[in-house]
Amino acid sequence: MQVILLGTAAGGGFPQWNCGCAGCRTARHDPSAARPRTQSCVAVSADGERWFLLNASPDVRAQLALLPGGEPSGSRRTPVEGIVLTDAELDHTVGLLLLREGGALPLYCTGAVAATLERDTRLLPILRAFATVPLTLLDSGSEIPLADHTGAAAGLSVEAFPVAGHAPRFARCDDPGATTGLLLRSGGRTCAYVPGCATVDPALLERLAAADLVLFDGTFWSDGELAAVTGGSRSARDMGHLPIGGADGSLAPLSRLGARVVYVHLNNTNPVLLEQSAERAQVVAAGLIVGADGMTFDL
């Protein structure tokens, strides 16, 4: 399995267009000290030719250039065979609108995510005006094969599993399955993708320990960092994200996994984005990786 990090920032990207925090200022004026990043999106493939996107960010048009063979073949063919969604957040789904001209747009998600896209954001009705949108619902704990545009097996399977979190603030219901992690499998290898997670419990750690590569929620370093910048009152946990640092953060438990662990979905306020920060040094010392756009992993 090949895994490419197409984008590793949280919503708004890095630097964020309306933010003047220390990290964003550094990214604008000294990119070598704080590498800019597009919004969170991952591509996976079993053969390096047929690719599936994990979420579809607002930056997806530019991100597709990172795919091998990303240039269209024939009149309208691209190597993107489908999109697997972890939730219905805007920074994970707005990119679907940019892909509407693909003719067919196969989606894989839970029933809760599909319901939010149907009735709340209305993305599914909009997409159906431009393309066919085959929808495959993912049931927690059930592994299903991914298929290419011809219906042939693509050599990958996906399993969704629930994680602690919240439905998007615009969703009318917080149904089970609103926030999920994914297990992508191919040839006996497994990649776990968890871009949003509010708690790391023993059951989740056991699941992640069986993966060869773990891409995990690195949105915030500390619980109050966003409020300190914006003057708001919402903490990281209020937003459904477990911070990396602190006595009860994700760094300590994830460092005990045998898998490679990469932090993704990094908010612009997170000090790990600064190459020489003390927080970045702690992550590196623990043996974990701060994700960056364009990183590639072969499993």
N, C-alpha and C positions, 0 to 999 in steps of 0.2 A: 504494500500500500504506500502511495505517495501522498504526503500532506503538505500543503503550502499555506502559510499564513498570509492571506491577501491584505488583511487589515487588522490592526491590533489595538486601536484606540476605542474607547467607549463613545457614546453618542456625542456628536460635535467634533470629533477628531482631535488631533493634536498638532499644532496649537489650535485651540478653539477660537472661532472667528470673533467672539465677543468677550474674550477673557484676557486680562492682563496680569494673571498670576505669574509667579516667578518662573514656573516651568514653561508657560506659553511665551513669555518674553524671551527666554533663553532659546527656545525652538525657533523663534523668528530671527534672532540676531546671531546665533551661534549653533547651527544645526548639528555640529559635531559633538556638542555637549549635551544636546537633548534632541534626539533624532525625531523628526516629524513622522506622524503615523495617520493612516486613514482609518475609517470606522470598521469595527469588527466584522470579519468575514473569513471563512476558511474554505479551501478547496481540497477534495480528496479524490483519488483515482486508484484503480487496481492495475491499470495498464498504461498510464501516462497519456492516454488519448481521450478517454471518456471521463469527464469530470462532474462531480456533484458539489454544489455550494452548500455550506452550512451557514444558513442565514444569508440575507441579501441586503447589504448595507446601501445607504444613499451614495456611496462612492464606488458602487460596483462597476460602473462603466470603465473607469480608469483601472480598477483592480483586475479586470479580465485580461489586461495586457500582460500580467504576470504569468498567465497560464501558458505552458508549452503548446504550440500550435493554436494560440489564441486568435490568430487571424482567421476570419470566416472562410470556409471552403464552399465552393459552389456559389449559389446565389444568396442563401440565407443561413447556412449551417454554421454552428459554432460548437466547440467541444463541451458546452454545458448541457448535461443531460437531465438535470433536475435540481431542485432546491429542497433541503431538509431544514425545517425551522425548529428552534428550541422554544420560542415564545412568539408573541405578537407585538413586541415592542417596535416602535417606529424605526429605530436605528437598525433593526434586524429585518424589516419588511418593506420599507419604502423603496428599496432597490428593485423589488418585484415590478414596480411601475416602469422602471427603465428597461426591463427585460420583456416588456409586453409585445414587442415587435418580433419576438422569436417564433411566433406561430403556435407552438405548443409549449406550455410552461408547467411541467409536472411538479407537483408539490407534495411533500411528505410532512405531516404534522399531527399533533393530537387533536381530538375533537374539540377541546377547550380552545385551542389556538385557532382552529378553523372557524369556530363560532364567533370569536372576536373579529376575525378578518371579514366575516360575512355581515355581521350586524352592527358592529361598532365603527371600525375604520372604513368599512365598505370597500376594502381593497379587492376582495374576490369578485364582486359584481363589476367593478371597474375593469379588472383584468379580463373578464369574460367578454367584454365588448371588443377586445382586441385580439384575443388568443383563446385557444382551447386550454383549459386548466384542469388536467387530470389530477384528482385529489386522492391520495392514499392516507388513510387515518392510521396513526401509530398507537397501538395499545401498549400500556406500560408492561414491560417484561416480555413482550413478544418480539422476536427477531424476524425481520422480513427482508427479502432480497431487493436490491435496487436494480432497475431495468433501464436500458438505454432507449433512444427514441424509436427503435425498431421493435421494442418489447423483449429483446434478448437480455439475458442476465449480464450485468456489468462487472461481476466478480466481487461485489461489495454487498454487505448486509448492514442493516441499522436496527438498533434497539433503543427505544426511548425509555427513560426512567425518571420518576419524579424527584425533584430536589426542592428544598425549602426556598420559598420566594414569594413574590406577589404578582398578581395579574397587573397588566398596565393600568395606569391611573384612569384611562378612558374606558376601560372594560366595565361592562355592567355587572358581570359576575366573576368571582374568583373561584372558578371551578377547578377540581383536580385535573392536573395536566396542563395548567396555564404556564408553568415554568418547568422545563425538563432538561435533563442532560441526555447526551447521545453516546452510544457505543457503536463505532464503525468497525467492522471486521472484514478481513480479507486474508486468505492464505494462512490462517492460524494466528494472525497478528491483530491487535486491537488498539484503536485510538479512542480515548474518552474525551468528550467535548462538553464543558460545563461553563458557559460564559456568564451565568448568573446563578448565585447560590448564597443563601443566607446563613447556613449552618453546615459545618462538617461534623457528622456524627459517625459512630463506628460502622454503621451499615454502608454509608457512602464510602468510607475509607476502604472497606473490604471490596467494594465494587471497583474502585479506582486501582487498587493494588493488583488486580488481575489484568490491567491494561499495560501495553508497552509504551504508550505515550499518553500523557494527560495534559490537556489544554484547559486551564482553570481560571475562574473569575479572579482577576487581579485589579478590579475597578478602583478600589481605595486602599491606601495604606493604613489610615486610622479612621475611627468611627465619625469624628467630627470635622474632617478636613474640608469637605465641601462647604459646610456651614461657615467655617472660618473664612473662606474666600468670598462667599456670596452674601453672608449675613442672614441666611435662612435658618430654619430650625430642623430640617430633616437630616437624620444621621445616615451613615452607610447602611446600617441594619434596617432603618425605616424604609430604605429604597430596595431592600432585598439583596444586599451585598455584604458578605462577611469580609471585614478588612483583612489585609495581609498581616500587619504587625500587631503587637500587643500580646499579652499573656494568653488570650483566647482567640487569637487570629489564626489564619489558615497556614501560615508559614511553618510552624512547628509540626503539626500533624502531617502536612504534605511532604515535609522533608524526610519522613520515615518511610515513604513509599519506595519500592524498588524501581519504579518506572521513571522515565524522564518526565519532569513536570515543568510546564511552561505557563507563565502567567500571561493571559490575554485580556482583552476588554479593559484596557487601562485608561482611567479617567485623566483628563488633562491636569488635575490638581495633584495627582499621585507623584510623590517625590522620587519613586523608582525610575521615572522617566528621565531624570537627570543622571547622566552617565557616572558622575563622580560623587553622587550623594551617599550618605551613610546608610540610607535605607536600601539603595541598590546593592551596596556592599554586603548587607545582611542577607539579601536574597542569594547572591552569588556564593557567599560563604556556606550557606545551607545546602548548596548543590542544585538550586533551582535556576530557571532561565527566565529572564524578562523578555517576552516576545517582541519581535520587531517585524514590520512588513517585509515580505519576501523570504522569510525563513522557510527552509524546506526540510522535511524529515522523511527518510525512507525507512519503512518498517518491514 
